[in-house]
């Protein structure tokens, strides 16, 4: 199941562009390269790389948790909607919708 979640994450997760922050990071990185000696530069780069790996891992974990929450809500809505087939609640563009009432009430 984790492989499926990884594939969904790769397909649907698109980080919002942070151009100002990215530019600020690149400027600070350039300044560090100019001011630090090689051993200190390597240490700072290792810190930055590790921080980026943690951030990426947290983003994927958040995606996985959100997916499971959505799936649980979806199944609860399905059960609430008199156990009708899930496909009956999907619109033409595959969005989930619930109709007011059930067929038994009409």
C-alpha positions as CSV (number, residue, x, y, z in Angstrom):
1,X,0.0,0.0,0.0
2,X,2.9,2.4,0.7
3,X,4.0,2.0,-2.9
4,X,0.5,3.2,-4.1
5,X,0.6,6.1,-1.7
6,X,4.1,7.0,-2.9
7,X,2.9,6.9,-6.5
8,X,-0.1,9.1,-5.6
9,X,2.1,11.5,-3.8
10,X,4.5,11.8,-6.8
11,X,1.6,12.3,-9.1
12,X,-0.6,14.7,-7.2
13,X,1.7,16.6,-4.8
14,X,2.8,19.9,-6.3
15,X,4.5,22.3,-3.9
16,X,3.5,25.9,-4.1
17,X,6.2,28.0,-5.7
18,X,8.2,30.0,-3.1
19,X,10.2,32.2,-5.5
20,X,11.1,34.9,-3.0
21,X,12.1,32.4,-0.3
22,X,14.0,30.3,-2.9
23,X,15.9,33.4,-4.1
24,X,16.7,34.3,-0.4
25,X,18.0,30.8,0.2
26,X,20.2,30.9,-3.0
27,X,21.6,34.3,-2.0
28,X,22.5,33.0,1.5
29,X,24.0,29.9,0.0
30,X,26.2,31.9,-2.4
31,X,27.3,34.1,0.5
32,X,28.3,31.1,2.6
33,X,30.3,29.6,-0.3
34,X,32.2,32.9,-0.6
35,X,32.9,33.3,3.2
36,X,33.5,29.8,4.5
37,X,36.4,27.4,4.1
38,X,35.8,24.1,2.5
39,X,35.2,22.0,5.7
40,X,32.7,24.5,7.1
41,X,30.9,24.7,3.7
42,X,30.6,20.9,3.6
43,X,29.1,20.9,7.1
44,X,26.6,23.7,6.3
45,X,25.6,21.9,3.1
46,X,25.1,18.6,5.0
47,X,22.8,20.5,7.4
48,X,20.8,22.0,4.6
49,X,20.5,18.6,2.7
50,X,19.4,16.9,5.9
51,X,16.8,19.6,6.6
52,X,15.5,19.3,3.1
53,X,15.2,15.5,3.4
54,X,13.2,15.9,6.7
55,X,10.9,18.5,5.1
56,X,10.3,16.2,2.1
57,X,9.6,13.3,4.4
58,X,7.2,15.4,6.5
59,X,5.4,16.5,3.3
60,X,4.9,12.9,2.2
61,X,3.7,11.8,5.6
62,X,1.2,14.7,5.7
63,X,0.0,13.7,2.2
64,X,-0.4,10.1,3.4
65,X,-2.4,11.1,6.5
66,X,-4.6,13.4,4.5
67,X,-5.2,10.6,2.0
68,X,-6.3,8.2,4.7
69,X,-8.5,10.8,6.3
70,X,-10.2,11.5,3.0
71,X,-10.6,7.7,2.4
72,X,-12.2,7.2,5.8
73,X,-14.5,10.1,5.3
74,X,-15.4,8.8,1.8
75,X,-16.2,5.3,3.2
76,X,-18.3,6.8,6.0
77,X,-20.3,8.9,3.5
78,X,-20.7,5.8,1.4
79,X,-22.1,3.9,4.3
80,X,-24.3,6.8,5.3
81,X,-25.7,7.0,1.8
82,X,-27.5,3.6,2.3
83,X,-24.6,1.5,1.0
84,X,-25.0,2.5,-2.6
85,X,-22.2,1.8,-4.9
86,X,-19.4,4.3,-4.8
87,X,-19.6,4.8,-8.5
88,X,-23.2,5.9,-8.2
89,X,-22.0,8.9,-6.2
90,X,-19.4,10.1,-8.7
91,X,-20.2,12.8,-11.2
92,X,-18.9,12.8,-14.8
93,X,-15.7,14.4,-13.7
94,X,-15.2,11.8,-10.9
95,X,-16.1,14.1,-8.1
96,X,-18.0,12.6,-5.2
97,X,-21.4,14.0,-4.6
98,X,-24.3,13.0,-2.4
99,X,-27.9,13.4,-3.4
100,X,-30.4,14.6,-0.8
101,X,-32.4,11.6,0.4
102,X,-32.3,8.0,-0.9
103,X,-34.1,6.2,-3.6
104,X,-36.2,4.4,-1.0
105,X,-37.7,7.7,0.2
106,X,-39.0,8.7,-3.3
